[in-house]
Amino acid sequence: MSTFGFHPVKKPKHKRNKPTAKERGAISNEVYNAAMERSGGRCERCGSIKGLQCAHLIRRWQIDGKTTVKDVAMLCGPSVNTGTCHNWIDYTKDGKQWAVDFRDQLYEK
């Protein structure tokens, strides 16, 4: 018999103990509505009313429990379009720093 043979292993029957980053980062309707109310229906960075999205201020994998209203900001988007605030905080050094500072302000309130 070859040393590199096929040796299938059964899948474990236990469930995952810790929620995935996607589950921890999910934005509930309550969080979205509270962020929208806080922002007054405007981008929290530039004040625009067009294309608002609820954007994470930190990466999903860095969230300990569930996403709270202090972990998100209402920003103009979408994040894939250059020139939007959501794109700016996701893909630029200055934007990432702004997101950290804004989140710190929210936690101080």
C-alpha positions in Angstrom: 0.0 0.0 0.0 1.2 3.5 -0.8 2.1 6.0 1.9 0.1 8.7 0.1 -3.2 6.8 0.0 -6.7 8.3 0.5 -7.8 8.3 4.2 -11.1 10.0 4.6 -12.1 11.4 8.0 -15.7 11.9 9.1 -16.8 15.5 9.7 -17.1 16.5 13.4 -20.6 16.5 14.8 -20.1 19.5 17.2 -21.2 23.0 16.3 -19.0 26.0 16.2 -18.7 27.7 19.7 -17.6 31.2 18.6 -19.6 33.2 16.1 -17.9 33.9 12.8 -16.6 37.4 11.9 -19.5 37.7 9.4 -22.0 36.9 12.2 -20.4 39.3 14.6 -20.3 42.0 11.9 -23.9 41.7 10.9 -25.7 45.1 11.2 -29.2 44.6 12.7 -32.2 46.7 11.8 -32.0 48.3 15.2 -28.4 49.3 14.8 -29.1 50.6 11.3 -32.1 52.7 12.4 -30.2 54.1 15.4 -27.2 55.1 13.2 -29.6 56.7 10.7 -31.3 58.6 13.5 -28.0 59.8 14.9 -26.8 61.0 11.5 -30.1 62.8 10.7 -30.2 61.1 7.3 -26.8 62.6 6.2 -23.3 61.3 5.7 -21.5 61.6 9.0 -18.4 62.8 7.3 -19.4 65.1 4.4 -23.1 65.7 5.0 -24.3 64.3 1.7 -27.8 62.7 1.5 -27.1 60.5 -1.5 -26.3 56.8 -1.4 -26.0 56.4 2.4 -24.6 53.1 3.7 -24.1 51.9 7.2 -20.3 51.4 7.3 -18.2 49.5 9.9 -15.7 51.8 11.6 -13.5 48.8 12.5 -13.1 45.5 10.7 -15.6 42.8 11.5 -13.0 40.4 12.9 -12.1 43.0 15.5 -15.6 43.2 17.0 -15.9 41.2 20.2 -19.6 40.7 20.5 -22.3 41.9 18.2 -22.1 45.1 16.2 -23.4 48.1 18.1 -24.4 51.6 16.8 -21.0 52.8 18.1 -19.2 50.5 15.7 -20.8 51.9 12.5 -21.3 55.3 10.7 -23.7 56.4 8.0 -21.5 57.3 5.1 -22.1 58.1 1.4 -21.2 55.1 -0.7 -20.9 52.6 -2.2 -17.5 51.6 -0.8 -16.3 50.4 -4.3 -16.8 53.9 -5.8 -13.7 56.1 -5.6 -14.6 59.5 -4.1 -17.2 58.3 -1.6 -16.7 58.6 2.1 -17.2 54.8 2.5 -14.5 54.1 0.0 -12.2 56.7 1.7 -12.4 55.1 5.2 -12.0 51.5 3.8 -9.1 52.1 1.5 -7.0 55.1 2.7 -4.7 55.6 5.6 -6.3 58.9 6.6 -9.8 57.5 6.2 -8.9 54.5 8.5 -7.6 57.0 11.1 -10.8 59.1 10.8 -12.9 56.0 11.4 -10.9 55.1 14.6 -11.1 58.7 15.9 -14.9 58.9 15.1 -15.5 55.6 16.9 -13.5 56.8 19.9 -15.8 59.9 20.0 -18.9 57.8 19.9 -17.6 55.7 22.8 -16.8 58.8 24.8 -20.5 60.1 24.6 
